[in-house]
Amino acid sequence: MDPADFRRHGHALVEWIADYLAGAERYPVLPRVAPGDLRRALPAAAPEQGEPFDAIFADFERLIVPALTHWNHPGFFAYFAITASAPGVLAEFLAAALNQQAMLWRTSPAATELEEVALGWLRDLMGLPPSFEGVIYDTASIATLHALAAARQAALPDVRAQGLGRSDASAMRVYCSEQAHSSVDKAVILLGLGHRALRRIPVDDRFRMRADALRDALAHDRVAGGMPMAVVATIGTTSTTSVDPVGEIAAICAREQVWLHVDAAYAGPAAIIPDYRPLFTGWEQADSVVVNPHKWLFTPFDLSAFYCRRMDVLREALAIVPEYLETAEGQRGVRNLMDTGVQLGRRFRALKLWAVLRHFGAAGIRARLAEHIRLAELFSRWVDVHPDFERVAPVPFSVVCFRARPRGGAETPAELDALNRRVLDAVNATGEVFLSHTQLNGAVVLRLAVGHERTTETHVARAWELLTRHTAQLSSSR
């Protein structure tokens, strides 16, 4: 593509993206397509001859856009709502053009050092101490995998050379709450510990890990010949955003000499708000922490910030420097990003985080996060006072867990579950909002997650209006 065509198409794309970001509400949040529709609409093979970008973009608008789930829609309340903010999008555009591969400092000094700077800014904003060194991964799942790889290295220093073919390796144990993310399960499996090595600890009535149950599990395993290796505590669990008692857990881990990893993938940015800092008490004592700016910090997917007080242990576990990657800078102690994980190539992800932090500023971030929390509290009050709904979990951040429970109380648990599924399907089918669900204490529960930059009280009120209307209709028609 010659520069003149690039300019023409580039300007057109910027116009399209600006209109999209400003008017995502004109699309249904969930696409109205069936499985296989897009695949059948596309050719079975790549073209033999090249095609003009005008034709490519026309098919993008005609075929791809109608099959998109619009995460940038202000009515997106499912999972953890996320925002690809304009400064982040522009920085991603630049990163794609620059095409940096930051495996070594030499292959991209700017990407290497900007990652250190941007992660340092975020660390300081959240109140973590400077002893935490940061590195960017794609998702929290990968961060948790690396945290547990470091924990395995700390517990079995010769595992890198000898592998897991030893009796004490089979005794390794990892602990997390019943509400912890499934990435912990996957990490344990991938690290060769076996799924049976994972101990899920019971939670209290606020869905927080019970510190006493953790203490008992550690003691029981030690008596039985097990070797506690790591504990994963969560600040902002996936289903309810519950907050484990990290301070108590950290004290137990210090006494037992086991690695503590804190999963704050969703809730971590809330630590930027001074009034919410007490919910994070104890995370500064962890060995590692993960926070996802692509969840609640307006950074386009994907960018996961991993902080570790013992990054040297992770390097011991994974760093390999073949001759063709030896550099004079590395021999003088310059840190190369390739040494902090299984991935050799590193994208210039730091550019978009740096742009987002500069564009919004700390004050702007605090204000937007506080507004999301206010909207969630407002929605939870509507639930609490309505006779046909019940809230089923606390609301520490910006996610509300609730369910329809029409007055009368004659419904069986199975009937209530079925009603809530129908309500969820009906509300999502409107195309105006998108909510997700989970299970708590065996019951189907609906979730409304506020987190999009452009979500306002009007959008939350509309979600509530749809929920109450469809609940009334579906409960009266049974």
FENNOR-V391804 format. One record per helix or strand. SS is the DSSP state (@ for helix, = for strand). FROM is the first residue (numbers start at 1). LEN is the number of residues. If there is no record, write none. Layout:
SS/FROM/LEN  SS/FROM/LEN
This chain:
@/3/20  @/24/3  @/37/5  @/53/15  =/76/1  @/86/13  @/109/18  =/133/5  @/140/16  @/159/4  @/169/3  =/172/6  @/183/8  @/195/3  =/198/4  =/203/1  =/209/1  @/211/13  =/227/9  =/243/1  @/246/11  =/259/5  @/267/6  @/274/7  @/283/3  =/288/4  @/293/4  =/304/5  @/311/8  @/323/3  @/328/4  @/337/4  @/350/36  =/389/3  =/399/6  @/413/17  =/434/1  =/436/5  =/443/7  @/457/20
